[in-house]
């Protein structure tokens, strides 16, 4: 199962996220659910990096783990709005995947 941890922010509803695991929907390399999850997460990470530059830290491990954290304290109001939109859209996409493919991923909220 893929585990998504959404980190609660002080200025943002969510300051970032960590993604780990495998959906188990199909074998590695043929899993459309994992591909969809990865595509969403990487697109949001790239969008945050594009709009926020050095105000976002992206850590991607060879194991497949992806962690993305926004530095809320250094962001302008416009950048916070952009980050909120992107991370909120990510959450909506993940919730859609959970509804369509139950048991393949979970979302939890946590402090950083």
Z-matrix of the N, CA and C atoms (Angstrom, degrees):
N
C 1 1.452
C 2 1.530 1 109.00
N 3 1.311 2 116.28 1 138.91
C 4 1.459 3 121.87 2 174.89
C 5 1.526 4 107.54 3 -80.23
N 6 1.318 5 115.05 4 135.19
C 7 1.468 6 120.57 5 177.91
C 8 1.529 7 107.87 6 -115.32
N 9 1.321 8 114.82 7 125.25
C 10 1.460 9 121.40 8 176.42
C 11 1.525 10 107.49 9 -112.33
N 12 1.312 11 115.72 10 123.98
C 13 1.462 12 120.70 11 174.04
C 14 1.523 13 106.45 12 -106.80
N 15 1.327 14 116.09 13 119.23
C 16 1.465 15 121.72 14 174.47
C 17 1.521 16 107.55 15 -96.79
N 18 1.329 17 115.98 16 123.94
C 19 1.462 18 120.74 17 -177.71
C 20 1.521 19 110.67 18 -90.32
N 21 1.326 20 115.09 19 123.31
C 22 1.455 21 121.06 20 179.56
C 23 1.522 22 109.49 21 -67.97
N 24 1.324 23 115.90 22 138.81
C 25 1.453 24 120.34 23 -179.02
C 26 1.508 25 112.27 24 -106.27
N 27 1.318 26 115.40 25 170.69
C 28 1.466 27 119.81 26 175.57
C 29 1.529 28 110.47 27 -92.29
N 30 1.328 29 116.97 28 -32.71
C 31 1.464 30 121.76 29 177.65
C 32 1.524 31 111.61 30 -107.87
N 33 1.306 32 117.02 31 -21.05
C 34 1.464 33 123.66 32 -179.28
C 35 1.519 34 109.32 33 -114.41
N 36 1.336 35 117.69 34 151.07
C 37 1.461 36 117.92 35 172.49
C 38 1.533 37 110.69 36 -56.65
N 39 1.345 38 115.75 37 -42.09
C 40 1.458 39 122.05 38 178.17
C 41 1.519 40 108.98 39 -134.31
N 42 1.324 41 115.50 40 127.45
C 43 1.459 42 121.76 41 -177.68
C 44 1.520 43 111.96 42 -87.36
N 45 1.322 44 116.33 43 -16.54
C 46 1.454 45 119.79 44 -179.15
C 47 1.510 46 110.78 45 169.67
N 48 1.340 47 114.72 46 -165.41
C 49 1.459 48 119.04 47 -176.30
C 50 1.524 49 110.98 48 -157.91
N 51 1.328 50 114.81 49 159.43
C 52 1.460 51 122.99 50 169.54
C 53 1.515 52 107.45 51 -126.27
N 54 1.302 53 115.89 52 139.99
C 55 1.459 54 123.37 53 -178.36
C 56 1.524 55 107.50 54 -125.40
N 57 1.346 56 116.86 55 125.32
C 58 1.460 57 121.41 56 178.44
C 59 1.527 58 109.67 57 -141.36
N 60 1.324 59 115.90 58 160.27
C 61 1.453 60 121.37 59 171.54
C 62 1.516 61 114.02 60 94.90
N 63 1.338 62 113.89 61 -173.64
C 64 1.464 63 123.04 62 -178.93
C 65 1.527 64 107.94 63 -135.51
N 66 1.299 65 117.10 64 141.26
C 67 1.467 66 120.36 65 -174.59
C 68 1.523 67 113.40 66 -67.99
N 69 1.323 68 117.19 67 -31.00
C 70 1.457 69 120.40 68 -177.77
C 71 1.518 70 113.75 69 77.19
N 72 1.320 71 117.26 70 9.25
C 73 1.470 72 120.88 71 179.96
C 74 1.525 73 111.16 72 -68.19
N 75 1.333 74 116.15 73 -37.57
C 76 1.472 75 121.79 74 178.30
C 77 1.523 76 107.48 75 -150.39
N 78 1.324 77 116.99 76 176.05
C 79 1.456 78 119.87 77 -179.13
C 80 1.528 79 110.48 78 -67.07
N 81 1.326 80 114.45 79 155.45
C 82 1.462 81 121.34 80 179.84
C 83 1.528 82 109.52 81 -54.08
N 84 1.317 83 115.74 82 132.25
C 85 1.458 84 121.35 83 -179.03
C 86 1.522 85 114.40 84 94.06
N 87 1.347 86 116.43 85 -14.22
C 88 1.461 87 120.59 86 179.25
C 89 1.523 88 111.96 87 -127.37
N 90 1.308 89 116.67 88 12.66
C 91 1.462 90 122.19 89 -172.99
C 92 1.534 91 110.48 90 -91.27
N 93 1.338 92 116.03 91 103.33
C 94 1.470 93 119.94 92 -178.34
C 95 1.522 94 112.04 93 -67.30
N 96 1.324 95 117.58 94 -28.08
C 97 1.463 96 119.93 95 179.26
C 98 1.524 97 109.66 96 -69.35
N 99 1.328 98 116.91 97 -47.20
C 100 1.468 99 119.84 98 176.84
C 101 1.535 100 111.04 99 -60.98
N 102 1.316 101 115.93 100 -39.22
C 103 1.461 102 119.70 101 178.88
C 104 1.530 103 110.60 102 -62.55
N 105 1.324 104 117.04 103 -42.31
C 106 1.464 105 120.51 104 178.45
C 107 1.514 106 112.30 105 -65.22
N 108 1.323 107 116.23 106 -44.27
C 109 1.470 108 121.33 107 179.12
C 110 1.527 109 109.65 108 -61.55
N 111 1.328 110 116.04 109 -47.52
C 112 1.466 111 120.50 110 -179.55
C 113 1.523 112 111.53 111 -62.89
N 114 1.322 113 115.94 112 -42.08
C 115 1.465 114 119.54 113 179.31
C 116 1.517 115 112.63 114 -60.78
N 117 1.330 116 116.04 115 -44.69
C 118 1.469 117 119.98 116 177.47
C 119 1.521 118 111.10 117 -61.57
N 120 1.332 119 115.72 118 -50.25
C 121 1.466 120 120.25 119 -175.82
C 122 1.525 121 112.11 120 -62.89
N 123 1.319 122 116.89 121 -44.69
C 124 1.462 123 120.06 122 -179.39
C 125 1.529 124 111.72 123 -68.01
N 126 1.316 125 117.41 124 -36.09
C 127 1.472 126 120.47 125 177.36
C 128 1.522 127 110.92 126 -64.05
N 129 1.325 128 116.53 127 -43.29
C 130 1.471 129 119.45 128 178.16
C 131 1.526 130 110.35 129 -66.46
N 132 1.325 131 117.51 130 -41.65
C 133 1.473 132 120.18 131 177.96
C 134 1.528 133 110.41 132 -59.61
N 135 1.328 134 116.84 133 -44.31
C 136 1.470 135 120.34 134 179.10
C 137 1.523 136 111.41 135 -66.12
N 138 1.332 137 116.82 136 -38.78
C 139 1.464 138 120.19 137 177.63
C 140 1.514 139 111.57 138 -63.66
N 141 1.322 140 116.63 139 -43.27
C 142 1.465 141 120.05 140 177.87
C 143 1.523 142 110.92 141 -63.23
N 144 1.320 143 116.17 142 -41.95
C 145 1.459 144 119.69 143 178.97
C 146 1.532 145 110.96 144 -64.45
N 147 1.312 146 116.71 145 -39.15
C 148 1.464 147 121.31 146 179.52
C 149 1.536 148 111.03 147 -64.64
N 150 1.339 149 116.75 148 -47.62
C 151 1.462 150 120.43 149 -175.26
C 152 1.523 151 113.76 150 -82.26
N 153 1.337 152 117.35 151 -29.64
C 154 1.468 153 119.73 152 -174.54
C 155 1.520 154 113.60 153 -108.49
N 156 1.313 155 117.39 154 -14.89
C 157 1.469 156 120.85 155 179.51
C 158 1.514 157 112.04 156 59.28
N 159 1.314 158 115.76 157 -122.31
C 160 1.468 159 121.22 158 -175.60
C 161 1.529 160 112.89 159 -75.66
N 162 1.319 161 117.48 160 -1.21
C 163 1.464 162 120.70 161 -178.70
C 164 1.526 163 112.12 162 -87.06
N 165 1.321 164 116.41 163 8.30
C 166 1.462 165 122.14 164 175.10
C 167 1.528 166 107.62 165 -132.25
N 168 1.331 167 114.80 166 138.20
C 169 1.464 168 120.93 167 177.66
C 170 1.523 169 107.63 168 -110.37
N 171 1.320 170 115.77 169 124.91
C 172 1.461 171 121.59 170 -179.89
C 173 1.521 172 107.81 171 -118.62
N 174 1.323 173 115.25 172 124.28
C 175 1.461 174 121.07 173 179.50
C 176 1.523 175 108.15 174 -124.48
N 177 1.318 176 116.20 175 113.39
C 178 1.460 177 121.07 176 -179.73
C 179 1.522 178 108.42 177 -118.37
N 180 1.336 179 116.19 178 120.63
C 181 1.464 180 121.86 179 -179.04
C 182 1.522 181 110.56 180 -96.14
N 183 1.325 182 115.91 181 157.94
C 184 1.463 183 120.31 182 177.78
C 185 1.517 184 112.02 183 -63.12
N 186 1.330 185 116.93 184 -23.10
C 187 1.470 186 121.38 185 178.97
C 188 1.527 187 111.97 186 -68.87
N 189 1.341 188 116.37 187 -11.46
C 190 1.455 189 120.70 188 -177.28
C 191 1.516 190 112.97 189 103.48
N 192 1.330 191 116.83 190 -9.90
C 193 1.464 192 120.80 191 179.11
C 194 1.529 193 109.17 192 -66.30
N 195 1.320 194 115.37 193 136.21
C 196 1.463 195 121.81 194 177.74
C 197 1.515 196 108.55 195 -130.04
N 198 1.328 197 116.14 196 125.79
C 199 1.461 198 120.40 197 175.81
C 200 1.524 199 108.76 198 -124.72
N 201 1.321 200 115.31 199 133.21
C 202 1.455 201 122.29 200 -179.19
C 203 1.526 202 107.85 201 -132.20
N 204 1.343 203 116.81 202 124.48
C 205 1.460 204 121.43 203 179.51
C 206 1.520 205 110.26 204 -132.60
N 207 1.330 206 115.60 205 131.51
C 208 1.458 207 122.84 206 177.80
C 209 1.520 208 108.10 207 -92.87
N 210 1.314 209 116.34 208 133.53
C 211 1.460 210 121.87 209 175.61
C 212 1.526 211 108.05 210 -84.01
N 213 1.327 212 115.65 211 88.42
C 214 1.471 213 121.21 212 -173.51
C 215 1.527 214 113.00 213 -58.26
N 216 1.321 215 116.47 214 -37.09
C 217 1.471 216 120.45 215 -173.83
C 218 1.518 217 113.20 216 -66.35
N 219 1.319 218 117.91 217 -23.78
C 220 1.465 219 120.33 218 -177.49
C 221 1.532 220 113.00 219 -101.13
N 222 1.330 221 117.30 220 -1.84
C 223 1.464 222 121.12 221 -177.52
C 224 1.520 223 112.24 222 -85.78
N 225 1.325 224 115.30 223 145.45
C 226 1.462 225 120.81 224 171.31
C 227 1.536 226 108.32 225 -76.56
N 228 1.325 227 116.91 226 169.72
C 229 1.467 228 120.28 227 177.07
C 230 1.527 229 110.84 228 -60.17
N 231 1.323 230 117.70 229 -38.94
C 232 1.463 231 121.16 230 179.14
C 233 1.531 232 110.35 231 -64.44
N 234 1.314 233 117.11 232 -42.53
C 235 1.461 234 120.70 233 179.36
C 236 1.529 235 111.31 234 -66.14
N 237 1.327 236 116.87 235 -37.53
C 238 1.461 237 120.18 236 176.43
C 239 1.525 238 110.67 237 -62.72
N 240 1.326 239 116.57 238 -40.68
C 241 1.460 240 121.35 239 178.11
C 242 1.529 241 110.38 240 -63.53
N 243 1.326 242 117.08 241 -42.52
C 244 1.464 243 120.96 242 178.51
C 245 1.527 244 110.47 243 -63.24
N 246 1.329 245 116.74 244 -44.23
C 247 1.464 246 120.91 245 179.86
C 248 1.521 247 110.74 246 -63.83
N 249 1.329 248 116.71 247 -42.71
C 250 1.467 249 120.54 248 179.52
C 251 1.531 250 110.92 249 -61.22
N 252 1.316 251 116.31 250 -42.14
C 253 1.467 252 120.87 251 179.69
C 254 1.525 253 111.15 252 -63.97
N 255 1.313 254 116.61 253 -46.41
C 256 1.465 255 120.03 254 -177.77
C 257 1.525 256 112.06 255 -66.65
N 258 1.323 257 117.30 256 -47.45
C 259 1.466 258 119.65 257 -178.21
C 260 1.529 259 110.45 258 -69.86
N 261 1.319 260 117.29 259 -35.05
C 262 1.470 261 120.53 260 175.70
C 263 1.522 262 111.81 261 -63.98
N 264 1.320 263 116.56 262 -39.57
C 265 1.459 264 121.02 263 177.10
C 266 1.526 265 110.63 264 -66.03
N 267 1.317 266 116.70 265 -38.76
C 268 1.466 267 120.95 266 175.68
C 269 1.526 268 110.47 267 -58.78
N 270 1.321 269 116.74 268 -46.34
C 271 1.470 270 120.61 269 179.76
C 272 1.530 271 110.82 270 -61.40
N 273 1.325 272 117.37 271 -43.59
C 274 1.464 273 120.41 272 177.70
C 275 1.527 274 111.54 273 -60.07
N 276 1.329 275 116.49 274 -42.75
C 277 1.459 276 120.63 275 178.63
C 278 1.519 277 111.85 276 -63.13
N 279 1.329 278 116.16 277 -43.19
C 280 1.462 279 119.92 278 178.25
C 281 1.527 280 111.42 279 -64.39
N 282 1.312 281 117.19 280 -40.15
C 283 1.470 282 120.40 281 178.45
C 284 1.532 283 110.84 282 -63.35
N 285 1.317 284 117.23 283 -36.25
C 286 1.471 285 120.80 284 176.39
C 287 1.524 286 111.26 285 -65.05
N 288 1.328 287 116.40 286 -40.14
C 289 1.464 288 119.96 287 178.20
C 290 1.527 289 110.20 288 -64.87
N 291 1.320 290 117.39 289 -41.49
C 292 1.471 291 121.23 290 178.91
C 293 1.526 292 110.70 291 -60.48
N 294 1.333 293 117.37 292 -41.48
C 295 1.470 294 120.72 293 179.09
C 296 1.528 295 111.47 294 -66.22
N 297 1.320 296 116.27 295 -40.50
C 298 1.471 297 121.17 296 -176.47
C 299 1.526 298 112.34 297 -78.29
N 300 1.330 299 116.03 298 -35.31
C 301 1.469 300 122.01 299 -177.24
C 302 1.528 301 109.77 300 -128.89
N 303 1.333 302 117.57 301 70.49
C 304 1.464 303 120.17 302 -177.22
C 305 1.530 304 111.76 303 -59.32
N 306 1.321 305 114.44 304 146.09
C 307 1.461 306 120.43 305 177.55
C 308 1.511 307 114.64 306 83.75
N 309 1.335 308 117.42 307 2.54
C 310 1.464 309 119.43 308 -178.42
C 311 1.522 310 112.44 309 -99.15
N 312 1.319 311 117.36 310 -18.56
C 313 1.462 312 119.74 311 178.95
C 314 1.506 313 110.30 312 -156.73
N 315 1.322 314 115.12 313 160.52
C 316 1.458 315 122.02 314 175.14
C 317 1.511 316 109.41 315 -136.37
N 318 1.324 317 115.32 316 151.03
C 319 1.456 318 121.54 317 177.18
C 320 1.514 319 107.40 318 -119.73
N 321 1.334 320 116.07 319 129.73
C 322 1.459 321 121.36 320 174.92
C 323 1.523 322 108.04 321 -127.63
N 324 1.306 323 116.25 322 154.79
C 325 1.458 324 121.71 323 177.34
C 326 1.520 325 108.47 324 -109.76
N 327 1.334 326 115.25 325 144.76
C 328 1.464 327 119.99 326 -176.34
C 329 1.527 328 110.03 327 -153.35
N 330 1.321 329 114.72 328 158.96
C 331 1.452 330 120.11 329 168.91
C 332 1.525 331 106.97 330 -73.10
N 333 1.330 332 116.87 331 155.95
C 334 1.469 333 120.60 332 178.70
C 335 1.509 334 109.17 333 -66.90
